[in-house]
């Protein structure tokens, strides 16, 4: 039964993608219905798989000595992320029925969305490093295709190309690490690495560990690769909610948590992880303060919150990091879909042109506020409990300077969150916008996410037990939900964080009295608006890669026979190298 459910979780969305691709764009209503049906079915299969969670592979396919055994195991980390990908994926698809109504090339849109959902489920449930890399690259391809969905928009095409190129640096790190591990262990099996990491020479293990860190940082848009995510906001908003907030960008955090037992003893690795998390959280939070594009504010916020998760992994807080990943997936998907409803109605993403929309969009306003309370980390929303666990983990297992930096980040988060809510939904309208509340399919997606933002913290105990029972190498302790509640409420760190968050709220409320301070920080704001200089660096990297690609264009003769021959020769060379290595 478990193996069947696992195959269905991956295979149902893939089957839907193929069917939609074959049907084409002629029957739009049919395409909407098929996409919803297949995505919901995948979500149901993933949820049904949770009781069968196990760290032992339940599917094994022996492919021979070159590629090894392809294995899948729905352990706690994998099955919960597969459920997140499929359930939030199904809600994003339902939302798309209203959002993408009347769009051209809708078959291409739904095909790539469903292909992504299945690939993300495969990424987190395979225990074969080679398959991890394959799924890793498929999700990158889907991300690129969907960012560039409006391929007549130069900004969308450029955003997709930038995301693809920058995340490929991470792909190189992941592949390098996987090949090094295989060369010493003779296996691509993930659990073999966790059990036998001592068999790998220290220097080689260090290269693999930092290669995986580079992969995680690039995939999760962490320092210094953070600039691709804001440009990815040219994608349709349901894609921003699914891929660039709730699922794919979480893959980097998943990777660090998954391999933590093998890499935690590598000199300097945990410190590097903490530094990446802290820099990402702080820099992105500051950039969110000065952003005026609604989706970019949420993109910077995503980078910042992912930084908190990375920081938690670096301090040894695996449960805290994954619990916050869970909370963030829900409330950030809610915020992005809420923003999508606003943009769909208002026809603009510029918050300076909004104001007073709450009266005309009461449902969207209410659910967006709930998501904002969770993002700001206020009781009793899910983000409050998980973020406090992250901060407590950092206080117990990380350096004090990092903990203080993350506290400051919490205050900045509260400031930009309520700035965003006020500019969009309150105050006087700054432009005449003929808006309307969310459509029925939009509400069908928004309301469940709003409810989940209120209650997912109740799953802390079962989630903790799930991780403990299926991740033996992580040496986690199971805790009850009541224990988490008592731990958070009794910890002095919680009330320190509440004071800092309150200061952030007061700073926005009393912003008119702080104009002098604002003017003195204008220089910092100008630097933040340019991504602290990293935008120029990343732009140069992308330009260099594109220039190199252009110079290689001469090798494309346009003669099919030569092109096929070149591909075959390259494939033969790779196969010979792999066979010799095996």
Residue pairs with C-beta under 8 A, 6 or more apart in sequence:
1 52
2 49
2 52
2 54
2 58
2 74
3 58
3 59
3 72
5 45
5 46
5 48
5 49
5 52
6 49
6 58
6 59
6 72
6 74
6 125
7 59
8 41
8 42
8 45
9 42
9 45
9 46
9 49
9 82
9 86
9 118
9 121
9 125
10 118
10 119
10 121
10 122
10 125
11 118
12 38
12 41
12 42
12 45
12 118
13 38
13 39
13 42
13 86
13 89
13 114
13 115
13 117
13 118
13 121
14 114
14 115
14 118
15 38
16 34
16 35
16 37
16 38
16 39
16 42
16 110
16 114
17 110
17 111
17 112
17 113
17 114
17 115
17 118
18 111
19 34
19 38
20 31
20 34
20 35
20 107
20 110
20 111
20 114
21 107
21 108
21 111
23 30
23 31
23 34
23 107
24 107
25 31
25 104
25 105
25 106
25 107
28 101
28 102
28 106
31 106
31 107
31 110
32 96
32 97
32 106
32 110
34 110
35 93
35 96
35 110
35 113
35 114
36 90
36 93
36 94
36 97
38 114
39 86
39 89
39 90
39 93
39 94
39 113
39 114
39 117
40 90
40 94
42 86
42 89
42 90
42 117
42 118
42 121
43 83
43 86
43 87
43 89
43 90
45 86
46 79
46 82
46 83
46 85
46 86
46 87
46 121
47 83
47 87
49 74
49 79
49 82
49 83
50 79
50 80
50 83
50 466
52 58
52 74
53 74
53 75
53 76
53 79
53 466
53 469
53 470
54 73
54 74
54 75
54 470
55 73
55 75
55 76
55 191
55 469
55 470
55 471
55 472
56 73
57 71
57 72
57 73
57 127
58 72
58 73
58 74
59 70
59 71
59 72
60 69
60 70
60 71
61 69
61 70
61 71
62 68
62 69
63 69
63 70
65 579
65 582
66 575
66 578
66 579
66 582
67 130
67 188
67 578
68 128
68 130
68 182
68 187
68 188
68 189
69 128
69 188
69 189
70 126
70 128
70 130
70 131
71 126
71 127
71 128
71 189
72 122
72 125
72 126
72 127
73 125
73 127
74 82
74 125
75 470
75 471
76 463
76 466
76 467
76 468
76 469
76 470
76 471
77 124
77 254
77 257
77 258
77 322
77 467
77 470
77 471
78 124
78 125
79 125
79 466
80 322
80 326
80 463
80 466
81 120
81 124
81 247
81 250
81 254
81 325
82 120
82 121
82 124
82 125
84 246
84 247
84 250
84 326
84 329
85 117
85 120
85 121
85 124
85 246
85 247
86 117
86 121
88 241
88 242
88 246
88 247
88 329
88 330
88 333
88 449
89 113
89 116
89 117
89 120
89 242
89 247
91 333
91 337
91 444
91 445
91 448
91 449
92 113
92 238
92 239
92 241
92 242
92 333
92 337
92 445
93 110
93 113
93 114
93 238
94 441
94 444
94 445
95 238
95 241
95 337
95 340
95 441
95 442
95 444
95 445
95 446
96 109
96 110
96 113
96 236
96 238
96 441
97 441
98 344
98 438
98 439
98 440
98 441
98 442
99 236
99 237
99 238
99 340
99 341
99 344
99 442
100 106
100 109
100 236
100 238
103 109
105 149
108 145
108 149
109 146
109 149
109 236
112 142
112 145
112 146
112 149
113 142
113 146
113 238
113 239
113 242
115 138
115 142
116 138
116 139
116 142
116 143
116 146
116 242
116 243
116 247
116 248
117 242
119 135
119 138
119 139
119 142
120 135
120 139
120 247
120 248
120 251
122 131
122 135
122 138
123 132
123 135
123 136
123 139
123 251
124 251
124 254
126 132
126 135
127 189
127 190
127 191
128 188
128 189
128 190
129 178
129 181
129 182
129 188
129 189
129 190
129 193
130 178
130 182
130 188
131 188
132 174
132 178
132 190
133 171
133 174
133 175
133 178
136 171
136 174
136 215
136 219
136 251
137 171
139 243
139 248
139 251
140 163
140 164
140 167
140 168
140 171
140 219
140 248
141 164
142 243
143 160
143 163
143 164
143 167
143 232
143 243
143 244
143 248
144 160
144 161
144 163
144 164
145 160
146 160
146 235
146 236
146 239
146 243
147 156
147 159
147 160
147 163
147 232
147 234
147 235
147 239
148 156
148 157
148 159
148 160
148 161
148 234
149 156
149 235
149 236
149 239
150 156
150 234
150 236
151 157
153 234
155 231
155 234
156 234
156 235
158 231
159 228
159 231
159 232
159 233
159 234
159 235
160 232
160 234
160 235
161 542
161 546
162 227
162 228
162 231
162 232
162 538
162 542
163 228
163 229
163 231
163 232
165 541
165 542
165 545
165 546
166 218
166 225
166 227
166 228
166 538
166 541
166 542
167 218
167 219
167 225
167 228
168 218
169 214
169 218
169 225
170 214
170 215
170 216
170 217
170 218
170 219
170 225
170 252
171 215
171 218
172 211
172 214
173 210
173 211
173 212
173 213
173 214
173 215
173 218
174 211
174 212
174 215
174 255
176 207
176 208
176 211
177 207
177 208
177 209
177 211
177 212
177 215
178 188
180 200
180 204
180 207
180 208
180 211
181 188
181 193
181 200
181 208
182 188
182 581
183 581
184 199
184 200
184 201
184 204
185 192
185 193
185 196
185 199
185 200
187 193
190 258
190 259
191 473
193 259
193 262
194 259
194 261
194 262
194 473
195 473
197 205
197 261
197 262
197 263
200 208
202 266
205 262
205 263
205 266
206 266
206 267
206 269
208 263
209 259
209 262
209 263
209 266
209 269
210 266
210 269
210 272
212 255
212 256
212 259
212 263
213 256
213 269
213 272
213 273
213 276
215 252
215 255
216 222
216 251
216 252
216 253
216 255
216 256
216 310
217 223
217 224
217 225
217 252
217 276
217 310
218 225
218 252
219 248
219 249
219 251
219 252
219 255
220 249
220 250
220 251
220 252
220 253
220 306
220 310
221 227
221 228
221 229
221 249
221 280
221 302
221 303
221 306
222 252
222 276
222 277
222 280
222 303
222 306
222 307
222 310
223 275
223 276
223 279
223 280
223 283
223 307
224 534
224 537
225 538
226 280
226 283
226 284
226 303
226 531
226 534
227 531
227 534
227 535
227 538
228 538
229 244
229 249
229 299
229 302
229 303
230 287
230 291
230 296
230 299
230 300
230 531
232 240
232 244
232 299
233 240
233 244
233 293
233 295
233 296
233 299
235 243
235 244
236 340
237 295
237 336
237 337
237 339
237 340
237 343
237 344
238 337
238 340
240 295
240 298
240 299
240 336
240 340
241 332
241 333
241 336
241 337
241 340
242 333
243 249
244 299
244 302
244 336
245 298
245 302
245 328
245 329
245 332
245 333
245 335
245 336
246 328
246 329
246 330
246 332
246 333
247 329
249 302
249 306
250 306
250 309
250 325
250 328
250 329
252 306
252 310
253 306
253 309
253 310
253 313
253 321
253 322
253 325
254 322
254 325
256 273
256 310
256 313
256 321
257 313
257 318
257 321
257 322
260 313
260 316
260 318
260 474
261 473
261 474
261 475
263 269
264 270
264 316
270 314
270 315
270 316
271 314
272 314
273 310
273 311
273 313
273 314
274 311
274 314
274 315
274 398
274 399
274 402
275 314
275 402
276 307
276 310
276 314
277 307
277 308
277 309
277 310
277 311
277 312
277 313
277 314
277 402
278 307
278 311
278 402
278 405
278 406
279 307
280 303
280 304
280 306
280 307
280 310
281 304
281 305
281 307
281 308
281 311
281 405
281 406
281 409
282 304
282 307
282 405
282 408
282 409
282 412
283 528
283 532
284 300
284 301
284 302
284 303
284 304
284 307
285 300
285 301
285 304
285 409
285 412
285 413
285 416
286 412
286 524
286 528
287 300
287 528
287 529
287 531
287 532
288 297
288 300
288 301
288 304
288 412
288 413
288 416
289 412
289 415
289 416
289 419
289 525
289 528
290 525
290 528
290 529
291 297
291 300
291 529
292 350
292 351
292 352
293 349
293 350
293 351
294 339
294 342
294 343
294 349
294 350
294 351
294 354
294 420
294 424
295 336
295 339
295 343
295 349
296 349
297 351
297 416
297 420
298 332
298 335
298 336
298 339
298 420
301 332
301 335
301 375
301 413
301 416
301 417
302 328
302 332
304 409
304 413
305 324
305 328
305 332
305 375
306 328
307 409
308 324
308 387
308 390
308 406
308 409
309 321
309 322
309 324
309 325
309 328
309 390
310 321
311 390
311 394
311 398
311 402
311 406
312 318
312 320
312 321
312 324
312 389
312 390
312 393
312 394
313 321
314 398
315 393
315 394
315 396
315 397
315 398
315 402
316 393
316 397
317 389
317 390
317 392
317 393
317 394
317 397
318 467
318 474
318 476
319 389
319 463
319 464
319 467
319 476
319 479
320 386
320 389
320 390
320 392
320 393
321 390
321 393
322 463
322 467
323 385
323 386
323 389
323 460
323 463
323 464
324 383
324 386
324 387
324 389
324 390
326 382
326 386
326 456
326 459
326 463
327 374
327 382
327 383
327 385
327 386
327 387
327 453
327 456
327 457
328 383
328 386
330 374
330 382
330 449
330 452
330 453
330 456
331 370
331 371
331 374
331 375
331 381
331 382
331 383
331 449
331 453
332 371
332 375
333 449
334 367
334 368
334 370
334 371
334 374
334 446
334 449
334 450
334 452
334 453
335 368
335 371
335 372
335 375
337 442
337 445
337 446
337 449
338 364
338 367
338 368
338 371
338 446
339 368
340 442
341 361
341 364
341 437
341 438
341 442
341 446
342 354
342 357
342 361
342 364
342 368
342 424
342 435
343 349
344 442
345 361
345 433
345 435
345 436
345 437
345 438
346 353
346 354
346 357
346 433
346 435
347 433
348 354
348 431
348 433
351 420
351 423
351 424
352 423
352 430
353 430
353 431
353 433
354 423
354 424
354 425
354 429
354 430
354 431
354 433
355 423
355 424
355 426
355 427
355 428
355 429
355 430
355 431
356 425
356 426
356 427
356 428
356 429
357 364
357 365
357 424
357 425
357 429
357 433
357 435
358 365
358 424
358 425
358 426
360 435
360 436
360 437
361 425
361 435
361 436
361 437
361 438
362 437
363 437
363 438
363 443
363 446
363 447
364 437
364 438
364 446
365 425
366 450
367 446
367 447
367 449
367 450
368 421
368 424
368 425
369 421
369 425
370 381
370 450
370 453
370 454
371 449
371 450
371 453
372 417
372 418
372 420
372 421
373 381
373 383
374 381
374 382
374 383
374 384
374 453
375 383
375 413
375 417
376 383
376 413
376 414
376 417
376 418
376 501
376 504
376 505
377 383
377 384
377 387
377 388
377 410
377 413
377 414
377 497
377 501
378 384
378 414
378 501
380 454
380 457
381 453
381 454
381 457
382 452
382 453
382 454
382 455
382 456
382 457
383 453
384 457
384 488
385 457
385 460
385 484
385 485
385 488
386 457
387 410
387 497
388 488
388 491
388 493
388 494
388 497
389 484
389 487
389 488
390 406
391 403
391 406
391 407
391 410
391 493
391 494
391 497
392 487
392 488
392 491
392 493
392 494
394 402
394 403
394 406
395 403
395 493
407 496
407 497
407 500
408 500
410 497
410 500
410 501
410 504
411 500
411 501
411 503
411 504
411 507
412 504
413 501
413 504
414 501
414 502
414 504
414 505
414 508
415 504
415 505
415 507
415 508
418 504
418 505
418 508
418 509
419 508
422 508
438 446
457 481
457 484
458 481
459 481
460 479
460 480
460 481
460 484
461 478
461 479
461 480
461 481
461 482
461 483
461 484
462 481
464 476
464 477
464 478
464 479
464 480
464 484
465 478
467 474
467 476
468 476
468 477
468 478
469 478
479 487
488 494
507 514
511 518
527 533
530 536
531 538
555 566
556 563
557 563
